[in-house]
């Protein structure tokens, strides 16, 4: 559990997306429907694999922002690694055509933007929390 304190969770999403690509599952199957749920309105909700990946990215973003409220030396390592993961997302999105896929989905781009928000929010929240923890001259 200690390892999860300084390893960015977005690295697992990046590794998972890469792994699913090498298993020939992503990005072509991102638009495949997982299941159907009939809503009270009579309409059907049909979540896809892409929806599930974006939802997992949002949950990961929440956890990463929560992790950034710490002001320990481990948080510096976490922010540095988060920046590296964001760069990996960005370079992958710009270089590899499979990040967009044949059906032109934006799931990988959404994960890239979430990773960017993680980096910016992480630094911002940590700096704000550290400034609150410091006190000078009895103020």
C-alpha positions, 0 to 999 in steps of 0.5 A: 500500500505504501507504493501507491502513495507515490506511484501515479494511478494514471500510470496504471491506466496508461499501462492498461490502455497499452496492454489492451492495444497489444491484445488487439482490443483497444481502440477498436472495441472502445465503442462496443456496448457492455450492457443495456439498462432500461431507464424509467423514461423508457429509453435505454442506456448503453454504456461502452468500453470507452465510457467505462475507461473515461469513468475510471479516469475520472475516479482516478483523477479524484483519488490523485487530487485527494493524494495531492493534499499531502505535504510530505516529501513523498508528494514531491516524488508523486508529482514528478512521476505524474509529470512523467506519466503525463508526458508519456500520455501526450507523446503517445497521443501525438505519435501513435495512430492507435490512440485515436483508432479507426472509429475516431474516438477521443478516449485516450485524449480524455485520459491525457487531459485528465493526466494534465489536470492531475499534474497542474492540480497536484502542484497547485494544491500542494503549494496551497496546502504547504503555504497554509502549514507555514506560519511566520511571525506569529500570524 
